[in-house]
Amino acid sequence: MSLKDLIGRISFISGQRETARTLRRLGIQTGALLRGPVEESRERLTGIAEIAERVEREAASWVDPDRIESGGPFDACDLRHWLLLAERAGVPFVPAMEILSLTEAELGAIDQKLQLPEFVANAIGRGLKRALPELDGMSPPDRDGPDPAEVHERLFRAMENVPYDWMIRTNISGSSMLKSLAGTGLVGDGREGARLAEGVEVGAGWVRVGNRARIDATDKRFIETFAAGHKDRLHYLARPWVTAARYGEAADPHRHGSQFAGKGRWPMEWRCFVENGQVTGVAAYYGWVGEVTPENAARALEAADAAQRVVDAGLELGLHPRWMDVELLRHASPEALSRPHLRETLKRFPADGFACTLDFIETERGLTLLEGGPPHTPIGGGHPCAFAGFGTRPNGACRTDGVALRLIDGVCLGDPRSWMGRENDGSVLSWEEAGVLARQGAPEPDDLPSP
């Protein structure tokens, strides 16, 4: 068995197990929620309903990609908006083709073979009726929902015109398999997935059975990100694999200390951090292969310039990226907002501001946009990448200003405890220092080609 197959199997199985654990926790937590005095149960359920309504109302206010000309808030995680802004800005981007959209009801019809045990579901039902007696008089839910077999077939049909070596993602996230293989430097060109069994492969957002492929709609990351507060329809996008112009090679920190320890190969990618409409920092995406060199400093500055052009295109249209965690915080109680890091979050990330992260890959076309996402905030959001360990607070939030060309020595991304108490050892440069370093690698006048 190849290492790629092994990593793929581990990722697939752990994803299934984690989903099962989540369902079990849901059953236990919901059961605990409904125990105790009826009035307390009713109050808790009312609070949950209010939050759910607030999430739906907020997401409904976000503009769809075909309405960006009108300005307003949009989902910071939705790739489709960022590609349109890159196009307006004249910044190269990896294209995406929408191949299928599913509603929440259609997603629910897909048989994941991971359901709550019947006795747990029944107990929850009894608890709900006890807390909310008015449910007794309601008619049962409509059973004439989407046909699971028809939805399954659509997952196959959507892949029929997708080139063999393309990847699949949703409009808001890549797949668990993509993250697992990319993180360990084993993605390759995307043509082959990880073999789960004879005639069965799983790849970046797809499953191939024999010669027929389908969208992997039950991917753990697809489901989790969709449930985190977005619009009520999920869009599946097909994208070509992009060959990087440069790669870095290093020992894989994910396999360190195991029998599979060894080197991996990662494309040179950069994450740009944006606050208040300005790029405040840029970091090597795979910080463990980063080096403090003139070439890396130059590429980081180019990424920052490309990101600012994308942001400026959004500002011209009056757009505002939104991330649900921060939006819900705006409705928190005064008691909750007494905590300093929560007040800081609202101050740094106003509702009418422009804050996000933007990821680029080095290609023959130059710095090319991969995707956009939420900002790195005191309550979470975009990963700090090579900024990990730079001014890290106890809650894991880091400083993201300047240019982080590599991880600070001693930092292990998989162990947040190693981020604490680190001193900058020259891995993170100021903008001025990065500019000076980049110029050291610029060609001398005699080396420039003749006009």
C-alpha positions as CSV (number, residue, x, y, z in Angstrom):
1,M,0.0,0.0,0.0
2,S,1.4,3.4,-0.9
3,L,1.7,6.2,1.6
4,K,-0.9,8.2,-0.3
5,D,-3.4,5.3,0.0
6,L,-2.7,5.0,3.7
7,I,-3.2,8.7,4.4
8,G,-6.4,8.6,2.3
9,R,-7.8,5.7,4.2
10,I,-7.0,7.2,7.6
11,S,-8.6,10.5,6.5
12,F,-11.7,8.8,5.2
13,I,-12.2,6.5,8.2
14,S,-11.4,9.2,10.7
15,G,-13.9,11.5,9.0
16,Q,-16.6,8.9,9.2
17,R,-15.8,8.2,12.9
18,E,-15.8,11.9,13.7
19,T,-19.2,12.3,12.1
20,A,-20.5,9.4,14.2
21,R,-19.1,10.9,17.3
22,T,-20.7,14.2,16.5
23,L,-24.1,12.5,16.1
24,R,-23.7,10.7,19.4
25,R,-22.7,14.0,21.1
26,L,-25.7,15.7,19.6
27,G,-28.0,13.1,21.0
28,I,-26.4,13.2,24.5
29,Q,-26.3,17.1,24.5
30,T,-29.8,17.4,23.2
31,G,-31.1,14.9,25.8
32,A,-29.4,16.8,28.6
33,L,-30.8,20.1,27.3
34,L,-34.4,18.7,27.6
35,R,-34.0,17.2,31.1
36,G,-34.9,19.2,34.1
37,P,-37.8,21.6,34.8
38,V,-40.1,22.2,31.8
39,E,-39.8,26.0,31.9
40,E,-36.0,25.8,31.8
41,S,-36.2,23.4,28.8
42,R,-38.5,25.8,27.1
43,E,-36.3,28.8,27.7
44,R,-33.2,26.9,26.3
45,L,-35.1,25.9,23.2
46,T,-36.4,29.4,22.7
47,G,-32.8,30.7,22.9
48,I,-31.6,28.1,20.3
49,A,-34.5,29.1,18.0
50,E,-33.6,32.8,18.3
51,I,-30.0,32.1,17.4
52,A,-31.1,29.9,14.4
53,E,-33.4,32.7,13.2
54,R,-30.7,35.3,13.6
55,V,-28.3,33.1,11.5
56,E,-30.9,32.6,8.8
57,R,-31.7,36.3,8.7
58,E,-28.1,37.4,8.5
59,A,-27.2,34.9,5.8
60,A,-30.3,35.9,3.8
61,S,-29.0,39.5,3.8
62,W,-25.8,38.5,2.0
63,V,-25.7,39.2,-1.7
64,D,-25.3,36.4,-4.2
65,P,-22.5,36.4,-6.8
66,D,-24.8,37.7,-9.5
67,R,-25.6,40.7,-7.5
68,I,-22.2,42.0,-6.4
69,E,-22.6,45.1,-8.5
70,S,-25.2,46.3,-6.0
71,G,-22.7,46.1,-3.1
72,G,-23.5,45.1,0.4
73,P,-22.5,42.2,2.6
74,F,-21.4,38.8,1.2
75,D,-20.2,35.5,2.6
76,A,-16.4,35.8,3.1
77,C,-16.1,32.0,2.6
78,D,-17.9,31.9,-0.8
79,L,-15.3,31.3,-3.5
80,R,-17.5,32.5,-6.3
81,H,-17.5,36.2,-5.1
82,W,-13.7,36.2,-4.8
83,L,-13.2,34.9,-8.3
84,L,-15.5,37.6,-9.7
85,L,-13.5,40.3,-7.8
86,A,-10.2,38.9,-9.0
87,E,-11.5,39.1,-12.6
88,R,-12.5,42.7,-12.1
89,A,-9.1,43.5,-10.7
90,G,-7.2,41.8,-13.5
91,V,-5.6,39.3,-11.0
92,P,-5.0,35.7,-12.3
93,F,-7.2,33.1,-10.6
94,V,-7.9,29.4,-10.7
95,P,-11.3,29.1,-12.4
96,A,-14.2,27.1,-11.1
97,M,-17.2,25.6,-12.9
98,E,-20.5,25.0,-10.9
99,I,-21.7,21.5,-11.6
100,L,-24.4,21.0,-9.0
101,S,-26.4,22.7,-6.3
102,L,-28.2,21.0,-3.5
103,T,-30.7,22.4,-0.9
104,E,-30.6,21.5,2.7
105,A,-33.5,19.0,2.2
106,E,-31.6,17.3,-0.7
107,L,-28.5,17.1,1.4
108,G,-30.6,15.5,4.2
109,A,-31.9,12.9,1.8
110,I,-28.4,11.5,1.1
111,D,-27.9,8.3,3.1
112,Q,-24.7,8.7,5.1
113,K,-25.4,5.5,7.0
114,L,-24.7,7.4,10.2
115,Q,-28.0,8.2,11.9
116,L,-28.9,8.8,15.5
117,P,-29.9,5.6,17.3
118,E,-33.6,5.2,17.3
119,F,-33.9,5.2,21.0
120,V,-32.0,8.5,21.2
121,A,-34.2,10.1,18.5
122,N,-37.3,8.9,20.3
123,A,-36.1,10.3,23.6
124,I,-35.4,13.6,22.0
125,G,-38.9,13.7,20.5
126,R,-40.5,13.0,23.8
127,G,-38.4,15.7,25.4
128,L,-39.4,18.2,22.8
129,K,-43.1,17.5,23.3
130,R,-42.7,17.7,27.0
131,A,-41.0,21.1,26.8
132,L,-43.3,22.4,24.0
133,P,-46.7,20.7,24.3
134,E,-48.0,22.6,21.3
135,L,-46.0,20.3,19.1
136,D,-48.5,17.5,20.0
137,G,-51.2,19.2,17.8
138,M,-48.9,19.6,14.8
139,S,-49.2,17.4,11.8
140,P,-46.2,15.1,11.1
141,P,-43.6,16.5,8.8
142,D,-44.1,16.0,5.0
143,R,-42.7,12.7,4.0
144,D,-42.8,13.5,0.3
145,G,-39.3,15.0,0.4
146,P,-36.4,14.5,-2.1
147,D,-35.9,11.0,-3.4
148,P,-32.5,9.8,-2.0
149,A,-31.9,7.6,-5.1
150,E,-32.5,10.6,-7.4
151,V,-30.2,12.8,-5.4
152,H,-27.5,10.1,-5.5
153,E,-27.8,9.8,-9.3
154,R,-27.4,13.6,-9.6
155,L,-24.1,13.3,-7.7
156,F,-22.9,10.9,-10.5
157,R,-24.4,12.8,-13.4
158,A,-22.7,16.1,-12.2
159,M,-19.3,14.5,-12.8
160,E,-19.9,13.2,-16.3
161,N,-18.4,16.3,-18.1
162,V,-15.7,17.0,-15.5
163,P,-12.2,16.3,-16.8
164,Y,-10.6,13.3,-15.1
165,D,-7.9,15.3,-13.3
166,W,-10.0,18.1,-11.8
167,M,-10.9,18.5,-8.2
168,I,-14.3,19.1,-6.6
169,R,-15.0,21.5,-3.7
170,T,-18.0,23.4,-2.5
171,N,-18.4,27.2,-2.8
172,I,-17.3,27.5,0.8
173,S,-14.6,24.9,1.4
174,G,-12.2,22.3,0.0
175,S,-12.6,18.6,1.0
176,S,-11.2,16.7,3.9
177,M,-9.2,14.5,1.5
178,L,-7.7,17.6,-0.2
179,K,-6.5,19.0,3.1
180,S,-5.1,15.6,4.2
181,L,-3.1,15.0,1.1
182,A,-2.1,18.6,0.6
183,G,-0.9,18.9,4.2
184,T,1.3,15.9,3.8
185,G,2.7,16.9,0.4
186,L,1.1,14.0,-1.4
187,V,-1.6,15.6,-3.6
188,G,0.3,15.1,-6.9
189,D,-1.6,16.1,-10.0
190,G,-5.0,15.0,-8.8
191,R,-5.5,12.2,-11.4
192,E,-5.3,9.4,-8.8
193,G,-7.0,9.4,-5.5
194,A,-6.4,7.1,-2.5
195,R,-7.5,3.5,-3.0
196,L,-10.0,2.4,-0.4
197,A,-10.7,-1.0,-1.9
198,E,-10.5,-2.8,-5.2
199,G,-12.1,-0.5,-7.8
200,V,-12.9,2.3,-5.3
201,E,-10.9,5.5,-5.0
202,V,-11.5,8.7,-3.0
203,G,-9.9,11.9,-4.1
204,A,-10.3,15.7,-3.6
205,G,-14.1,15.9,-3.4
206,W,-14.9,12.9,-5.4
207,V,-15.4,9.1,-5.1
208,R,-14.7,6.8,-8.1
209,V,-16.4,3.4,-8.3
210,G,-15.1,1.5,-11.2
211,N,-15.0,3.9,-14.1
212,R,-17.8,6.2,-12.7
213,A,-17.2,9.1,-10.4
214,R,-19.6,11.0,-8.1
215,I,-19.3,14.0,-5.9
216,D,-18.3,13.0,-2.3
217,A,-21.3,14.9,-0.8
218,T,-20.8,13.2,2.6
219,D,-17.3,14.6,3.0
220,K,-16.9,15.7,6.6
221,R,-15.4,19.1,5.8
222,F,-18.1,19.8,3.2
223,I,-20.8,19.1,5.8
224,E,-19.2,20.9,8.8
225,T,-18.5,24.1,6.9
226,F,-22.0,24.2,5.4
227,A,-23.5,23.9,8.9
228,A,-21.4,26.8,10.3
229,G,-23.6,29.6,9.0
230,H,-24.1,30.1,5.3
231,K,-27.0,30.3,2.8
232,D,-29.3,27.4,2.6
233,R,-28.0,25.9,-0.7
234,L,-24.6,24.3,-1.2
235,H,-22.9,24.6,-4.6
236,Y,-20.4,22.1,-5.9
237,L,-17.6,23.5,-8.1
238,A,-15.1,21.7,-10.3
239,R,-11.6,23.2,-10.7
240,P,-8.5,22.3,-12.6
241,W,-5.3,21.3,-10.8
242,V,-2.7,24.1,-11.1
243,T,1.0,23.4,-11.5
244,A,3.0,25.6,-9.2
245,A,6.0,27.4,-10.6
246,R,8.0,26.6,-7.4
247,Y,7.9,24.0,-4.7
248,G,9.5,23.7,-1.3
249,E,10.7,20.5,0.2
250,A,11.1,19.6,3.8
251,A,10.5,17.0,6.5
252,D,6.7,16.5,6.9
253,P,5.8,17.8,10.4
254,H,2.6,15.7,10.3
255,R,4.6,12.5,10.0
256,H,7.4,13.5,12.4
257,G,8.4,10.7,14.8
258,S,6.3,8.0,13.1
259,Q,7.4,5.1,11.0
260,F,6.3,7.1,8.0
261,A,8.5,10.1,8.7
262,G,10.1,11.6,5.7
263,K,10.1,14.6,3.3
264,G,7.2,16.1,1.4
265,R,6.9,18.6,-1.5
266,W,4.6,21.6,-1.2
267,P,3.7,24.3,-3.7
268,M,4.7,27.8,-2.8
269,E,1.6,29.5,-1.6
270,W,0.9,32.7,0.3
271,R,-1.9,33.8,2.7
272,C,-2.6,37.5,2.8
273,F,-4.4,39.0,5.9
274,V,-6.7,42.0,5.4
275,E,-8.2,44.4,7.9
276,N,-10.1,47.6,7.3
277,G,-9.6,47.3,3.5
278,Q,-5.8,47.0,3.8
279,V,-3.4,44.1,3.5
280,T,-1.7,44.0,6.9
281,G,0.3,40.9,6.6
282,V,1.4,38.0,4.3
283,A,2.6,34.5,5.4
284,A,4.0,31.4,3.8
285,Y,1.0,29.0,3.7
286,Y,3.2,26.0,4.3
287,G,5.5,27.7,6.8
288,W,7.7,24.7,7.5
289,V,9.1,24.9,3.9
290,G,9.6,28.7,4.1
291,E,13.0,30.3,4.0
292,V,14.1,33.9,4.5
293,T,15.4,34.6,1.1
294,P,15.2,37.5,-1.4
295,E,13.1,35.5,-3.8
296,N,10.6,34.6,-1.1
297,A,10.4,38.2,0.1
298,A,9.7,39.3,-3.5
299,R,7.0,36.8,-4.0
300,A,5.3,37.6,-0.7
301,L,5.2,41.3,-1.6
302,E,3.8,40.4,-5.0
303,A,1.0,38.4,-3.3
304,A,0.3,41.4,-1.1
305,D,0.0,43.6,-4.1
306,A,-2.4,41.2,-5.9
307,A,-4.5,40.8,-2.7
308,Q,-4.8,44.6,-2.4
309,R,-6.0,44.9,-6.0
310,V,-8.8,42.3,-5.2
311,V,-9.8,44.1,-2.1
312,D,-9.8,47.5,-3.9
313,A,-12.2,45.9,-6.5
314,G,-14.5,45.0,-3.6
315,L,-14.3,48.4,-2.0
316,E,-15.2,50.1,-5.3
317,L,-18.4,48.1,-5.3
318,G,-19.2,48.8,-1.7
319,L,-18.9,45.2,-0.6
320,H,-18.3,43.9,2.9
321,P,-17.2,40.3,3.6
322,R,-19.1,38.8,6.5
323,W,-18.2,35.8,8.8
324,M,-21.0,34.4,10.9
325,D,-19.1,34.1,14.1
326,V,-18.4,37.8,14.3
327,E,-21.9,38.7,13.2
328,L,-23.4,36.6,16.0
329,L,-21.0,38.3,18.4
330,R,-22.7,41.6,17.6
331,H,-25.8,40.3,19.4
332,A,-24.1,39.0,22.4
333,S,-25.1,40.1,25.9
334,P,-23.4,42.9,27.7
335,E,-22.1,40.4,30.2
336,A,-20.4,38.4,27.4
337,L,-19.0,41.5,25.8
338,S,-17.3,42.4,29.1
339,R,-14.4,40.1,28.0
340,P,-11.6,42.2,26.4
341,H,-10.9,40.0,23.4
342,L,-14.6,40.1,22.4
343,R,-14.7,43.9,22.6
344,E,-11.5,44.0,20.6
345,T,-13.0,41.7,17.9
346,L,-16.0,44.0,17.4
347,K,-13.8,47.1,17.3
348,R,-11.3,45.7,14.8
349,F,-13.9,44.1,12.5
350,P,-16.9,46.4,12.1
351,A,-19.9,45.3,10.1
352,D,-19.2,47.8,7.3
353,G,-15.5,47.0,7.1
354,F,-13.6,44.8,4.7
355,A,-11.6,42.0,6.4
356,C,-10.6,38.6,5.1
357,T,-7.8,36.3,4.1
358,L,-6.8,35.7,0.5
359,D,-4.6,32.7,-0.7
360,F,-2.4,32.7,-3.7
361,I,-0.2,30.1,-5.4
362,E,2.9,30.9,-7.5
363,T,2.3,29.8,-11.1
364,E,3.7,30.6,-14.6
365,R,1.1,33.3,-14.8
366,G,2.4,34.9,-11.6
367,L,0.6,35.0,-8.2
368,T,-2.7,33.3,-8.8
369,L,-5.7,33.5,-6.5
370,L,-6.8,30.2,-5.0
371,E,-9.6,31.3,-2.6
372,G,-10.7,33.8,0.1
373,G,-11.9,33.3,3.6
374,P,-12.6,34.9,7.0
375,P,-10.0,37.1,8.7
376,H,-7.8,35.9,11.6
377,T,-9.6,37.3,14.6
378,P,-9.3,37.0,18.4
379,I,-12.2,34.5,18.3
380,G,-10.9,32.4,15.4
381,G,-11.2,32.5,11.6
382,G,-8.5,32.1,9.1
383,H,-5.4,30.1,10.2
384,P,-2.3,32.3,10.9
385,C,-0.1,29.9,8.8
386,A,3.6,31.0,9.2
387,F,2.5,33.7,11.7
388,A,1.8,30.9,14.2
389,G,3.9,31.6,17.3
390,F,4.2,35.4,16.5
391,G,2.8,37.2,19.4
392,T,0.4,34.3,20.2
393,R,-2.1,34.8,22.9
394,P,-3.4,32.0,25.2
395,N,-6.5,31.6,23.0
396,G,-4.4,30.9,19.9
397,A,-4.8,34.3,18.2
398,C,-1.6,35.6,16.6
399,R,-0.2,38.9,15.3
400,T,-0.6,38.9,11.5
401,D,1.3,42.1,10.6
402,G,4.4,42.2,8.4
403,V,5.8,39.3,6.3
404,A,6.2,35.8,7.8
405,L,8.5,33.9,5.5
406,R,8.8,30.8,7.6
407,L,7.7,29.4,11.0
408,I,9.6,30.6,14.0
409,D,12.0,27.9,15.2
410,G,10.4,25.5,17.6
411,V,6.8,26.1,16.4
412,C,4.8,23.0,15.4
413,L,1.5,23.8,13.7
414,G,-0.1,20.7,15.1
415,D,0.7,21.6,18.7
416,P,-0.6,25.1,19.6
417,R,1.2,24.8,22.9
418,S,4.5,25.2,20.9
419,W,3.2,28.6,19.7
420,M,3.4,30.2,23.1
421,G,6.2,32.4,24.4
422,R,8.2,32.4,21.1
423,E,10.5,35.3,20.2
424,N,10.7,36.4,16.6
425,D,14.0,34.9,15.3
426,G,14.0,36.8,12.0
427,S,11.3,34.6,10.4
428,V,8.8,37.5,10.5
429,L,9.9,40.8,8.8
430,S,8.5,44.2,8.7
431,W,7.3,45.5,5.3
432,E,10.4,47.7,5.1
433,E,12.7,44.7,5.9
434,A,11.0,42.6,3.3
435,G,11.4,45.3,0.7
436,V,15.1,45.6,1.4
437,L,15.6,41.8,1.3
438,A,13.6,41.5,-2.0
439,R,15.8,44.1,-3.6
440,Q,18.9,42.1,-2.8
441,G,17.7,39.5,-5.3
442,A,16.8,42.0,-8.0
443,P,18.9,41.7,-11.2
444,E,21.6,44.2,-11.7
445,P,21.2,46.6,-14.7
446,D,23.8,44.7,-16.7
447,D,21.8,41.5,-16.2
448,L,18.5,42.9,-17.6
449,P,17.6,41.9,-21.2
450,S,18.1,44.4,-24.0
451,P,15.0,46.3,-25.1
